[in-house]
């Protein structure tokens, strides 16, 4: 399984203006990450992995204080049903454990909630439950080429 050191290596190798920040606190949830770093939940970007009815995996990226609208997600991908990915599937797709998934560093189909598109900097999964990635949204867009849709 990948960890924060793998993410640091990806950031350095790809010249990404980002930092992996370590903490002694568990940052597996948006709330705990916001509390650990003294930031608002709307500055947290969470990456949620879904499986569509055709078996395709989609990573939805949204603010920590928001919830995915399944109807909007389905509409954007012309799918009839969707489910949350199981922990094993998350690890197989991203290489990271649930609660630590960064928005970059692996191949996937990404969708970024349009609410975040104009944000400058966000804090996201940092490769382990005790790290976060501080990154510019424009770099996530450059690296992932996500669909940008209102999914909340």
C-alpha positions as CSV (number, residue, x, y, z in Angstrom):
1,X,0.0,0.0,0.0
2,X,1.2,3.5,-0.8
3,X,1.8,6.1,1.9
4,X,2.7,9.8,2.4
5,X,6.3,9.2,1.2
6,X,5.0,7.9,-2.1
7,X,2.9,11.0,-2.4
8,X,5.9,13.2,-1.6
9,X,7.9,11.4,-4.3
10,X,5.0,12.0,-6.8
11,X,4.8,15.7,-5.9
12,X,8.6,16.1,-6.3
13,X,8.9,14.1,-9.5
14,X,6.0,16.0,-11.2
15,X,7.2,19.5,-9.9
16,X,3.9,20.1,-8.2
17,X,3.7,23.2,-5.9
18,X,2.3,21.2,-3.0
19,X,3.3,20.0,0.5
20,X,2.5,16.9,2.4
21,X,2.0,18.0,6.0
22,X,2.4,15.5,8.8
23,X,0.5,15.5,12.2
24,X,0.1,13.3,15.2
25,X,-3.7,13.5,14.7
26,X,-5.9,11.1,12.7
27,X,-7.0,13.0,9.6
28,X,-9.2,10.3,8.0
29,X,-12.3,12.5,8.1
30,X,-12.7,16.1,6.9
31,X,-13.7,17.2,10.3
32,X,-10.6,15.7,12.0
33,X,-8.3,17.1,9.3
34,X,-9.8,20.6,9.6
35,X,-9.4,20.4,13.4
36,X,-5.9,19.1,13.3
37,X,-4.7,22.0,11.0
38,X,-7.0,24.7,12.3
39,X,-8.8,25.3,9.0
40,X,-12.4,25.4,7.9
41,X,-14.0,22.3,6.5
42,X,-14.7,24.1,3.2
43,X,-10.9,24.2,2.6
44,X,-10.7,20.4,2.8
45,X,-11.0,18.5,-0.4
46,X,-12.2,14.9,0.1
47,X,-11.8,12.2,-2.6
48,X,-14.7,9.8,-2.5
49,X,-14.5,6.6,-4.7
50,X,-17.6,5.3,-6.4
51,X,-18.4,2.3,-8.6
52,X,-20.8,3.0,-11.5
53,X,-23.3,0.4,-12.8
54,X,-20.9,-0.6,-15.6
55,X,-18.1,-1.2,-13.0
56,X,-16.2,2.0,-13.8
57,X,-14.6,3.7,-10.8
58,X,-15.0,7.4,-10.4
59,X,-13.3,9.6,-7.8
60,X,-15.5,12.5,-6.8
61,X,-13.6,15.5,-5.3
62,X,-15.7,17.9,-3.2
63,X,-15.4,20.2,-0.2
64,X,-15.2,18.6,3.2
65,X,-18.4,20.2,4.4
66,X,-20.5,19.0,1.4
67,X,-22.2,15.7,0.4
68,X,-22.3,14.2,-3.1
69,X,-25.7,14.3,-4.8
70,X,-26.0,10.8,-6.2
71,X,-28.5,12.1,-8.8
72,X,-26.1,14.8,-10.1
73,X,-23.2,12.3,-10.2
74,X,-25.3,9.8,-12.1
75,X,-26.5,12.4,-14.6
76,X,-22.9,13.6,-15.2
77,X,-21.8,10.0,-16.1
78,X,-25.0,8.8,-17.8
79,X,-25.3,5.9,-15.3
80,X,-28.3,4.4,-13.7
81,X,-26.8,3.3,-10.4
82,X,-23.8,4.0,-8.3
83,X,-22.4,2.7,-5.0
84,X,-19.5,3.7,-2.7
85,X,-16.4,1.7,-3.4
86,X,-15.4,-0.9,-0.8
87,X,-12.1,-0.4,1.1
88,X,-10.4,-3.1,-1.0
89,X,-11.5,-1.5,-4.2
90,X,-10.3,1.9,-3.0
91,X,-6.9,0.5,-2.4
92,X,-6.8,-1.3,-5.7
93,X,-7.8,1.8,-7.6
94,X,-5.7,4.4,-5.8
95,X,-3.0,2.5,-4.0
96,X,-4.0,4.3,-0.8
97,X,-6.2,3.3,2.2
98,X,-9.6,4.8,2.7
99,X,-9.3,8.0,4.7
100,X,-5.9,8.8,3.2
101,X,-6.6,9.1,-0.6
102,X,-5.0,12.1,-2.2
103,X,-6.6,13.7,-5.3
104,X,-3.5,13.1,-7.4
105,X,-0.9,10.4,-8.1
106,X,-2.9,7.6,-9.7
107,X,-5.0,6.9,-12.8
108,X,-8.7,7.3,-12.4
109,X,-11.8,9.1,-13.8
110,X,-12.1,12.2,-11.7
111,X,-14.9,14.7,-11.2
112,X,-14.3,17.9,-9.3
113,X,-17.3,19.7,-7.7
114,X,-17.6,23.0,-9.5
115,X,-17.9,24.7,-6.1
116,X,-14.2,24.0,-5.6
117,X,-13.0,25.0,-9.1
118,X,-12.3,28.6,-8.2
119,X,-10.7,27.9,-4.8
120,X,-7.0,28.7,-4.6
121,X,-5.6,26.2,-2.1
122,X,-7.2,23.1,-0.5
123,X,-6.1,20.4,2.0
124,X,-6.7,16.8,0.8
125,X,-5.8,13.2,1.7
126,X,-2.0,13.0,2.3
127,X,-1.3,9.4,1.6
128,X,-1.8,8.3,5.3
129,X,-4.3,9.0,8.0
130,X,-1.7,11.2,9.7
131,X,-0.9,13.5,6.8
132,X,-2.7,16.0,4.5
133,X,-1.7,17.4,1.1
134,X,-1.8,21.2,0.7
135,X,-2.2,21.8,-3.0
136,X,-3.6,24.4,-5.4
137,X,-6.8,23.4,-7.1
138,X,-5.3,24.5,-10.5
139,X,-2.6,21.9,-10.0
140,X,-5.2,19.2,-9.4
141,X,-7.0,20.2,-12.5
142,X,-3.8,20.2,-14.5
143,X,-2.8,16.7,-13.3
144,X,-6.2,14.9,-13.2
145,X,-8.1,16.6,-16.1
146,X,-11.3,16.1,-14.1
147,X,-14.8,16.7,-15.3
148,X,-15.9,19.9,-13.5
149,X,-19.6,19.5,-12.5
150,X,-21.9,20.5,-9.7
151,X,-22.1,17.2,-7.8
152,X,-23.2,18.6,-4.4
